[in-house]
Amino acid sequence: MKLKHIVFLIAIAPLLSGAPHAEAVSEPFQIIISPANSVYRVTLNEEQRLYDCVIHNIAVINRVATPVQLERVEFQFLNKGEVVQTRVIPGPELDARAQRIFTLNENGTLKEAEKEFRLGTLFDGAKLSRSTRLDPDHGILIRLQYFQFSGEVDSIRVTAFGKAEGQAVSGAAPDLKVLNYQTKTKFSLPLNGTWYVSNGAGPDGTHRWGIGQEFAYDLVRVDGEGNSGKGDETKPESFYAYGQEVLAPADGTVYEVRDGLDNTPMAQFAADESTMMKRLGEYQSKLRQQYGPRGTEGNYIIIDHGNGEYSVMVHLKKGSIRFKKGDTVKRGQVVAQVGQSGLSTEPHLHFEVVSDPDPFKQRGLPVFFVGLEDADGPKFLHVGEFVRRAGK
């Protein structure tokens, strides 16, 4: 059977906080960004010095006692204090975005995925506006700003511009650092054999748009012809990945495990793409309602490697996890088997590294694997690549 594209849907967002209203501030616009303080860049082309990054959530809130009209939001890309590039979201686009987010919140769609939108934290008692006319303590949420840039950029400045009582007003967030993040832990590929990267951090995949899974990999076992299995596609056992051993990617302590979830019934996905996406959305909601914010992950193991770095391996086979919370594991030890639990269209390993095990506080961290065949050093993986542990 031919290799399928692995789908891992991104959550849609949180309820507004019930916290008390914040005190008005001297500047009209309060801008809060999540994740805060920095963005992590990915190298697209080393020779051309071409990079990209994502800002997941930007809240622009009116914190003064009179209405403010938001006219545009500007992104300045800085290097050593000098502006090297500028991007702008104009008023009409902001207005359309505000209406979409407001509608999603009103119909309850955002309730499922607080770990992604984090409205309660961002808005701190303020309310969503349905337009760019911001009443006091109202604001808009700007989602998923993807940027490509060339050359050196060390920070990004986000500034909102508008008018209040006929006067031009503006407000800026603290500059975001642009980091080429390198994990302190040296991670090994947690699998033996040859595996295909079917989903990763590229803008054409689904992972990049989730906060925790921004740099996650979906890894599918393939044969010499690139096929992921043979036989009945509705049975997990027909896929080469199913039951393959999952290895500890580095030394650490088991932080959390969940086991006991059955395989996802794959027959429900054997349809045309539009029907499959509808079924995935419905199944995603069911899993979250039944098992909470980590419901889509199925059976999983989280390993604490120290230094604020946690590896997360999900969709594991029921009954295959060999360790419990608090156990010590060593690099290369078998910890579980690849399965078909959670939101998964075929057996594969979803692997990510995060800064915090709490899904409401974490952010994804870029992963460079060491010890790969035909790689001179640590390697960041891209969709479409085949990878294998050296000597395995």
C-alpha positions in Angstrom: 0.0 0.0 0.0 1.2 3.5 -0.7 2.3 5.8 2.0 -0.5 8.0 3.4 -0.2 11.5 4.7 -0.5 11.4 8.5 -3.0 13.8 9.9 -2.7 15.3 13.4 -5.3 18.0 13.8 -4.6 21.1 15.6 -6.8 22.2 18.5 -9.2 25.1 18.1 -9.0 27.1 21.4 -10.0 28.2 24.8 -12.8 29.8 26.6 -12.4 33.4 27.8 -11.1 33.8 31.3 -13.4 34.8 34.1 -10.7 36.8 35.8 -11.5 40.3 37.0 -10.9 43.3 34.7 -7.4 44.6 34.6 -6.7 48.2 35.5 -6.5 50.6 32.5 -3.0 51.4 31.3 -1.6 54.6 30.0 -1.2 53.3 26.4 -4.4 52.3 24.6 -3.1 49.0 23.1 -1.9 46.2 25.2 -0.3 43.5 23.1 0.3 40.1 24.6 2.0 37.2 22.6 1.9 33.5 23.3 4.3 31.8 23.5 6.0 34.8 25.0 9.5 36.3 24.7 10.8 34.5 21.6 10.2 32.6 18.4 12.3 29.7 17.1 13.5 29.9 13.6 13.9 27.0 11.1 16.6 27.1 8.4 15.0 26.6 5.0 18.1 27.2 2.9 21.5 27.6 4.5 23.3 28.9 1.5 20.6 31.5 0.8 20.3 32.2 4.6 16.6 31.8 4.3 14.6 31.1 7.5 11.1 31.0 8.8 9.2 31.3 12.1 5.7 31.3 13.5 4.0 33.6 16.0 1.1 31.6 17.3 -1.1 34.0 19.2 -1.2 37.8 19.4 -3.8 39.6 21.6 -4.4 43.3 20.9 -6.6 44.8 23.6 -7.9 48.2 24.3 -7.1 49.1 27.9 -8.3 52.6 28.1 -11.8 53.9 28.9 -12.8 55.1 25.4 -13.3 53.1 22.2 -10.2 52.7 19.9 -10.2 51.9 16.2 -7.5 49.4 15.3 -6.1 50.3 11.8 -3.2 48.0 11.3 -0.6 45.8 13.0 3.0 46.0 11.9 5.9 43.5 12.3 9.4 44.9 12.1 12.3 42.5 11.7 15.3 43.8 13.5 19.0 43.1 13.5 21.1 44.9 16.1 18.3 47.5 16.5 18.0 48.2 12.8 14.8 47.4 10.8 15.7 45.1 8.0 12.2 44.0 6.9 8.6 45.1 7.6 5.3 43.3 7.3 1.8 44.8 7.8 -1.7 43.4 8.4 -4.1 46.0 7.2 -7.4 47.0 8.9 -9.7 45.1 6.6 -7.8 41.8 7.1 -7.8 42.4 10.8 -11.5 43.0 10.8 -12.1 39.7 8.9 -9.9 37.8 11.3 -11.7 39.4 14.3 -15.1 38.3 13.0 -13.9 34.7 12.3 -12.5 34.3 15.8 -15.5 35.9 17.5 -17.9 33.6 15.6 -15.8 30.5 16.6 -16.0 31.6 20.2 -19.7 32.3 20.1 -20.6 28.9 18.6 -18.4 27.0 21.2 -15.8 25.8 18.8 -12.9 27.4 20.8 -13.9 25.6 23.9 -12.1 22.4 22.9 -8.6 23.6 22.5 -7.6 26.0 25.3 -4.0 24.7 25.1 -3.7 26.3 21.7 -5.5 29.6 21.8 -4.9 30.3 25.5 -7.5 33.1 25.6 -7.9 33.0 29.4 -4.3 33.9 29.8 -4.0 36.3 26.9 -7.1 38.3 27.6 -7.0 38.5 31.4 -10.6 39.4 31.9 -11.0 41.3 28.6 -13.6 40.2 25.9 -13.2 39.3 22.3 -14.4 42.0 19.9 -16.3 41.1 16.7 -14.5 43.9 14.8 -11.5 46.2 14.9 -13.6 48.8 16.8 -12.4 48.0 20.3 -14.5 49.0 23.2 -12.8 49.3 26.6 -11.4 46.0 27.7 -12.1 44.4 24.3 -9.6 43.1 21.9 -8.9 40.8 18.9 -6.8 37.6 18.6 -4.5 37.3 15.7 -3.5 33.7 15.0 -0.7 31.9 13.3 1.5 34.5 11.7 4.0 32.7 9.5 7.1 34.6 8.2 9.9 33.8 5.9 12.9 36.1 6.1 16.5 36.3 4.7 19.7 37.3 6.4 20.2 37.9 10.1 17.2 38.8 12.2 17.6 38.8 16.0 14.2 40.2 17.1 10.7 41.0 15.9 8.7 44.1 17.1 4.9 43.9 17.0 3.1 47.3 17.0 -0.6 48.2 16.8 -1.7 51.5 15.2 -5.1 53.1 15.4 -7.2 56.1 16.4 -8.9 57.2 19.6 -11.0 60.3 19.8 -9.6 61.4 16.4 -6.0 61.1 17.6 -3.4 58.6 16.2 -2.4 56.1 18.9 -0.1 53.1 19.0 1.3 50.5 21.3 4.1 47.9 21.0 4.8 44.6 22.7 8.3 43.8 24.1 10.5 42.7 21.2 10.4 38.9 20.5 13.9 37.3 20.3 14.5 35.2 17.2 16.4 32.2 18.4 18.2 29.3 16.6 17.3 27.0 19.4 19.4 23.9 20.1 18.4 21.4 22.8 20.8 20.7 25.6 19.9 17.1 25.4 21.3 15.1 22.5 18.4 13.1 21.1 18.7 9.8 19.2 16.1 8.6 16.7 13.7 6.5 19.0 13.3 3.8 16.4 15.3 1.1 14.6 15.1 0.5 10.8 14.2 2.9 8.0 11.5 5.5 8.6 9.8 8.1 6.5 9.1 11.6 7.8 5.5 12.1 6.8 4.8 15.3 8.8 7.2 17.8 10.4 7.8 21.5 10.9 7.2 22.6 7.3 4.4 25.1 6.6 2.6 22.6 4.4 2.1 20.2 7.3 -0.1 20.4 10.4 2.4 20.3 13.2 3.8 23.8 12.8 0.5 25.4 13.7 0.2 23.8 17.2 2.1 25.3 20.1 3.3 22.0 21.7 3.8 20.1 18.4 5.3 22.9 16.4 8.5 20.9 15.7 7.0 17.4 16.1 7.7 14.5 13.6 5.4 11.8 12.4 7.5 8.8 11.5 6.2 5.9 9.3 8.0 2.6 8.8 8.5 1.8 5.1 10.0 -0.9 2.9 12.6 -0.5 0.1 9.9 0.7 -2.3 8.5 3.3 0.1 5.4 1.4 1.0 4.1 1.6 4.6 2.4 -1.8 4.6 0.5 -4.4 2.6 -2.9 -6.0 2.8 -6.1 -4.8 4.4 -5.7 -1.0 5.1 -8.4 -1.1 7.8 -6.3 -3.3 10.0 -3.3 -1.8 12.0 -1.4 -5.1 11.7 -1.1 -4.6 7.9 1.2 -1.6 8.5 5.0 -2.2 9.0 5.1 0.4 11.8 2.6 -1.4 14.0 4.2 -3.2 16.9 7.7 -1.8 16.2 9.8 -1.1 19.3 10.0 2.5 20.5 13.3 3.5 22.2 14.2 6.0 24.8 15.7 8.9 22.8 18.1 9.9 25.7 18.6 9.2 29.4 15.8 10.5 31.6 13.1 9.9 34.1 9.6 8.9 33.1 7.3 11.8 33.9 4.0 10.4 32.9 2.4 7.5 31.0 -1.1 6.7 29.7 -1.9 3.1 28.6 -5.0 1.1 28.0 -6.6 2.9 25.1 -7.7 0.7 22.2 -6.7 1.1 18.6 -8.5 3.8 16.6 -10.8 2.1 14.1 -9.1 2.8 10.8 -12.1 1.9 8.7 -13.7 5.2 9.6 -10.9 7.0 7.6 -11.1 4.9 4.5 -13.0 7.5 2.4 -12.4 10.5 0.2 -10.4 13.3 1.7 -13.3 15.6 2.6 -15.2 12.9 4.3 -12.1 11.7 6.1 -11.4 15.3 7.4 -15.0 15.5 8.7 -14.6 12.2 10.5 -11.3 13.2 11.9 -12.8 16.4 13.3 -15.7 14.5 14.9 -13.3 11.9 16.4 -11.0 14.6 17.7 -13.9 16.1 19.6 -14.9 12.8 21.0 -11.4 12.0 22.2 -11.0 15.3 23.9 -14.4 15.1 25.6 -13.6 11.6 26.8 -9.9 11.9 27.8 -9.2 15.7 28.1 -6.6 17.9 26.3 -4.3 14.9 25.6 -7.1 12.8 24.3 -5.9 12.8 20.7 -2.5 11.4 21.7 -3.9 8.0 22.7 -1.4 6.0 24.7 1.8 8.0 25.4 5.0 8.2 27.5 6.6 11.5 28.5 10.3 11.4 29.6 12.0 14.2 31.5 15.5 14.8 30.3 16.3 17.7 32.5 17.0 21.3 31.4 13.3 21.9 30.7 13.2 19.3 27.9 10.6 16.6 27.8 10.3 14.0 25.0 6.7 12.9 24.2 5.9 9.7 22.2 2.3 9.1 21.3 -0.1 6.8 19.5 1.5 3.8 21.3 0.2 0.3 21.3 -2.1 -0.7 24.1 -0.4 -2.6 26.8 3.1 -2.0 25.4 4.5 0.6 27.7 7.2 -1.0 29.9 7.8 1.8 32.4 5.8 3.8 35.0 6.1 7.3 36.4 9.4 7.9 38.2 11.3 5.1 36.5 14.8 5.8 35.1 15.4 5.0 31.4 18.6 4.9 29.4 19.1 5.9 25.8 18.2 3.1 23.5 16.1 1.1 26.0 12.8 -0.2 24.6 10.0 1.8 26.3 6.9 0.8 24.2 5.7 -0.2 20.8 4.2 1.8 17.9 0.5 1.6 17.8 -2.7 3.1 16.5 -4.3 4.8 19.5 -5.6 8.4 19.6 -6.1 10.5 16.5 -4.1 8.6 13.9 -4.9 7.6 10.3 -2.4 4.8 10.2 0.2 3.3 12.7 3.1 5.7 13.2 5.1 7.3 15.9 4.5 11.0 16.7 7.6 12.3 18.5 8.0 15.8 19.9 10.1 17.6 22.5 8.4 20.3 24.7 9.5 22.8 27.3 6.9 21.7 29.9 4.7 18.6 30.4 1.7 20.8 31.1 -0.1 21.2 27.7 -1.4 24.6 28.8 2.2 26.0 29.5 4.4 24.1 27.0 5.9 25.0 23.7 7.5 22.8 21.2 11.3 22.7 20.8 13.3 22.1 17.6 14.8 18.6 17.6 18.1 17.7 15.9 18.8 13.9 16.0 22.3 12.6 16.5 23.7 9.3 15.3 21.8 9.1 12.0 23.1 7.1 9.0 24.6 9.4 6.4 24.6 12.4 8.6 27.8 14.2 9.7 26.2 15.7 12.9 22.9 16.6 14.5 20.2 16.7 11.9 16.9 18.5 11.7 14.4 16.4 9.7 12.2 17.6 6.9 9.1 16.0 5.4 9.9 13.5 2.6 13.2 12.3 4.1 14.1 8.7 5.0 16.0 8.3 8.2 17.8 5.5 10.0 19.9 5.1 13.1 23.6 4.6 12.1 24.5 0.9 12.3 20.9 -0.2 13.0 
